[in-house]
Amino acid sequence: MAEHRTMQRQALLDAARSLLSEGGTEALTFPALAERTGLARSSVYEYFRSRAAVVEELCAVDFPVWAAEVEAAMQAADTAEGQIEAYVRSQLALVGDRRHRAVVAISAGELDAGAREKIRAAHGGLVTMVGAALAALGHTEPRLTAMLLQGVVDAAVRRIELGAAEDPVHITESAVTMALHGVTG
């Protein structure tokens, strides 16, 4: 019985990833989850109390994997500059990944304060990772600089996701240039 529930929960999470990837947070509804998994709508409520709970669970499951990929890319770099470049590139490379959609969905505004805080804390781990590279470059306020750098990455993510006029490769290159050279290019 426990194995069956685990498999059903995983099926619901997989369906949620697909729905988020295909249509954003608006597509993530309990009727759509029920249809994708073959469960009754009322059965979906046995696993999750709300859409926000689904997104929170996706973030709890997917964010650590996503962060580990960013960390691995940074560790493969030989220099602090290379680590910063890897930080930016690896996050932007994940934009099309279904797991990333769930992480982005946290901005939908329907999560409770506790869920938002958990996700912010997990996101803080990314900022901490790049902070060490920034400190190695001599930044006197590496945490602040890391948060601002994450703002550049977040803006690039939004441009890519919106299907902006610029090619995603161009957006990535511009974000890397800004990260490494500021507005002087």
N, C-alpha and C positions, 0 to 999 in steps of 0.2 A: 504494500500500500504506500509506504513512504517513497519507494522508488518511482511509483506511478506519479505521485504528486510532484516529485522533483522533475520528472520528465515533462509533465504538463506545464509546470512553472517555466522550464527552459523553453518549451514551445511558445509560450506566451511572450517571453522576452525576445525570442527570435522574430516572432511576428511583429512585436513592437518596433524592433530595429528596422525591419523592412518598411513598416508604415511610416516611420519617421524619415527614412531615407527617401521614400517615394513622394511623400506629401507634407513633410514637416509636422509640427505639433498638432495642426488642425486634423491631420489624418489619423492621429492616434486616438481612437475612440473605443469604448468597450464593445459596441456592436461590431466594429471592424476586427478587433482582436478575436471575438467569438467566431466570426466568419472565417478568419484565417486559420484558426486552430480546430474548428469543428466543435467547439464547446458551446454550450448554452450561455447566453449573456449573463445569466445569474451565476453560472459557474465561474466566470471571470472574477466576479466580486468575492468569491471564496479565496482567491489568491491575492487580489489587490483591492484596496478600499477606494482608490481613485486613480485618475491618470497621473497625478503627481507622484503617487506611490510607485507606479510603473517606471516613471522617469528616474525617480530616486534609486530604485533597484538597479536599473540599467547603468546609472552612473557609478553605483557602488561596485558593480561587476566589471564594467568596461573601463572606467577611468584608470584604475591601477595598471591594466594591461597597456593602455594608451601611454600613460606616463612612463612605464618601463621601456617602451619603444623609443620615446624621446631620450630617456636617460642612456640607453644603449648607444644611440646615435652620438650623443655627446661624449660618452666614454671612448668611442672609437676615434675621436679627434685628438690630434697631437698637441694642439695649442689652445690657449684660451679663446682666441679669435675663431678657431675652428669649432670649438664647443658652442660658441654663440651662434655661429652659422648653422651648425647641426640642430641647435635648439629651434631656430626659426624654420629651417627647411623641413625638419621631421614633423613639426606640428602642421605645417601647410600641406605636406604630402598626405596627411591623414584626413584632410577635409572630405574627401569622397568616401571614406570608410564609414560603413554603417554604424560602427561603435561611436564615431565622432558625432554623428547626428544626435545621439542620446545626450552626449555631453553638452552640445550646443543647445539642446532643448531646455536646459536648466534656466535659460534666460526667458522662458515663456511666462514667468511671473505667477504661476499657480502653485509653486512649492511653498510649503510652510517654512517658517523661520528656522526651525531645527534642521530641516533637510538642506536648506540653502547654506547654513553654517557648515554642515558636514562636507558639502561639495566645495565650498570656499576653502576649507582647511585642506582638502585633497589637492585643490588647485594651487594652494600655497606651496605644496611640495615641488611643483614645477618651478615656481619663482625662486625657491631656495636653491634648486639645482643650478640655475643659470647665475645666481648671485655669487657663487664661488668663482665662476669664470670671470665675472665682472670685477670681483675683488682682486683677482690675479692680474687684471689689467690696470689696477690702481684706482678704481672708482672709490671715492671716499664714502659714498652712500650706496653700496651695491644692492641693498634690498629695494630702495626707492627706484633705482635705475632698472632693476629687474622687473618691477611692477610696470614701469613705463614701457619697457621693451615688450612686455606681454600685451600691453595696449596696442602696440604696433602689430603684433601677431594677430590679435583679435580683430583689428580693423582689416587686415589682409584676409582673414578667414571670411569675414562678412562680404568683402568684395568678391571673393571666389564663389561663395554660396549664392550670392545674388545674381551670378551670371553677368558680372560687369562687362563692359565693352572690352576691357583689357583681357588678354589671354592669361590664364592662371599661372603659366610659367613666368610671364612678365611681372605679374603681381608678386610672385615669390621672389624674383630677382630684386625687385624694388624694395621689398621688405628686408631682404638680407643686406642690401646696400645701406638702408637707413639704420639697421641694427649695428652695422660695423663702422659706418662713416657719418652717421647723422644726416642732416639736411644738406651738408656740403657735397655729398655724393662721391 
